[in-house]
Amino acid sequence: MTFLQALYGSQYQEIVQNGKDGSKGRFNGNIFLSAFLIISLFLIISLIGTISSGLMEKINSIFHHLFGYSSGKTIGRLLAIPLMFIFYFVISNTVGSKTNYQKMVDSFIQLPESEKKRANAKILIPFFIVLVALFILMMISL
């Protein structure tokens, strides 16, 4: 089972078990994948910033020129909303398209129950690893 099969298949299965339309699993999966990629992007930027302090100064300078003396919360919202929209749009037209979603769900349904039960772990373990790594790097860079 691939990561995408686990993601879309588990979303489909959970929604169908609750008696709702399984096609909504595509939206949930695309949102989760968008958030995962945004967090991964910030992790990469943090890694680069940890390795090269000069580059991090340039990134901070760019943010300072763009946003002035705005709070971190305001800057986060200004960055996250457009990034989420862009990532969601790209994902929903590529790997998260209706045809790909249906293929992933169909292949997930064919899997044995023991493998289906491991789907959430296959999704959440990488997500939390990236999230914890980002927090650790952010704390180190302070």
Long-range contacts (C-beta under 8 A, 24 or more apart in sequence): 1-108, 1-111, 1-115, 1-118, 1-119, 1-122, 3-122, 3-123, 3-126, 4-33, 4-95, 4-100, 4-104, 5-104, 5-107, 5-108, 5-111, 5-119, 6-108, 6-118, 6-119, 6-120, 6-122, 6-123, 7-32, 7-33, 7-104, 7-119, 7-123, 8-96, 8-101, 8-104, 8-105, 8-108, 9-104, 9-105, 9-107, 9-108, 9-109, 9-111, 9-116, 9-119, 10-108, 10-116, 10-119, 10-120, 10-123, 12-105, 12-108, 13-108, 13-116, 13-119, 22-105, 23-98, 23-101, 25-101, 25-105, 26-92, 26-96, 26-98, 26-101, 29-96, 29-101, 30-88, 30-91, 30-92, 30-96, 31-88, 32-123, 32-127, 33-87, 33-91, 33-95, 33-96, 34-84, 34-87, 34-88, 34-91, 35-84, 36-126, 36-127, 36-130, 37-87, 37-91, 38-80, 38-83, 38-84, 38-87, 39-127, 39-130, 39-131, 39-134, 40-130, 41-83, 42-134, 43-130, 43-133, 43-134, 43-137, 46-134, 46-137, 46-138, 46-141, 47-137, 49-141, 50-137, 50-140, 50-141, 56-141
